[in-house]
């Protein structure tokens, strides 16, 4: 018998042998050149095993690639399906800064996406929008009708402009300041964190350059020093600053809207005093309100009610905050100027979609129409604006002139 080096049988085979009489048939091993028995250790078999291993590795790699490719394809397909099921149109807008948090709210983004829109908004002062190049924008959304009307005329937008919601101007005050004002007949307090500012009395104090030190009870508060004034925004670029002048000029003009050159000349000295005493002014109510909440700046700041309501809705209840509603004020009707069909569609959703209206309330805005939505969500504030007189707003030309002279 022949053996390989490893000990296995070589090229031998068993053949039957004729038995001797009386014995079983036997077999013998003979070398058969025609018969080839390949040893597992033969070079051919070793090569075969190596080749099989390589094939198995290649097949494994191919299967892994196919598996990864299938997962990637599934993820991409899922994303495409999600995209098709949510926002399909991107709408570009320019908005007043006080609405920035509303449009950034993930729930607002989701509600708009459910209707097929993604809104990308940039902020600007409401009056400053008039100087912007709005090519490529779908809508402009200033904070009141006056700048909206200017924009509509400039861009050839006809028809009634949508006004989805509004917010009155209010004065936020520290408790110490509100108490001193009430003790000197400049305000009344009807709740711990709420009251009314008497505009005529306040304007008389401003006209006389009264200081905090001249008010009884102010001496025990170290922060109440210097001239008594309301902080407001730049009336030439910001809507809230311009509306402050509208309300003040209405009161100073004997309860009549300023409309003539004579009335402009008569009221602007007081308006100039209201503005100049402030020094540098903020360009947006958002910045002014944040400064107040952080404890910086003046103890009396003119802001939108919506900013206070949004703060309260977020669970923040500053114990030192008092909201004073001027007894003569101007509602800020947030007005959309649609520049394209997509802009018009988004404006319509803001005015009518129940989910978006509920989110507007969450951010402190009062939706046009039904008041119960706001009343049920903001019990901290005035539900009905009873006892608050709405002053008419002068024409855009007159308001621009009042702002120019007040700043001059």
C-alpha angles and dihedrals in degrees: 000000000000122000133193121234087267092053101254124135117271130211098319130122136192118246127184118256125208106257124236114246111285097013131100120260111275135199131220132199115240132177108250115192091193093058120076121195110185114215118224085235095052117117091247094056093045090053091048092054092049091049091049090051091052091050091050091051092049092048090049092052092048092050091049091051091049091049093050091045090052092051092048091048090050092050093048091047090050092051092048089050091050091049091050090049096052134031116005103166129050114215121196120209143167115220142179111268093244089069096051095096091049094056091042093053108114090220091055090048089051094047092051091045090054087060092048103263139111112195119206108191132189122194129235139157107272095239092040089063089077089070095049126102101239096185107135094022122118098203145359119217113192122175100252145021098258098065089036091056090050091052093046092053092047094050098038096248110161133191133039113330114230116249105190097175144350141209130199122230113252137178118239113208138179112247092249093053093045091050093050092048090051091048091055099046096256095110144010126221119214097171138014093268103022140065148132129270114217102224098194092051092045092050090050089054091048092048089053093047091237117185130213089247089062091059117088115246095023095100094080092059113074093195093060102083137122130027118349110241146138118246111230137166128264105289093208094061107015127068097215092053091050093048090051088060090046092056094041093048090049091055093041090051093059097264096311129115113252108248111146136063089246092055091046090053092047097051104035097078089064092042090052089053091050091054104034094053089064097061112200112018131208117249094222138033089228092068093042093051093047089052091051094049091049090055096251128126133008122359091230119054130171111225141147118279087230091067092056093044091050090052092051093045089055089061098258114131109174106203090210094057124105122177115214118194110208109234086226115038144136126250113229105226105200101220128193122218104201111209097176139020090261090053090051091050093052091048089053092051092050090054101043114019109104094213093051092046089054090051091049088058090049088058092049101257122134110230114223113258120012112053099192091083090063096038094056093051105042109041088151090072136053108289096196119030092227115157091024115111118213111222118212114244118238119240116281092255093052093044091051090052092048090051093047093051093042090055094041 
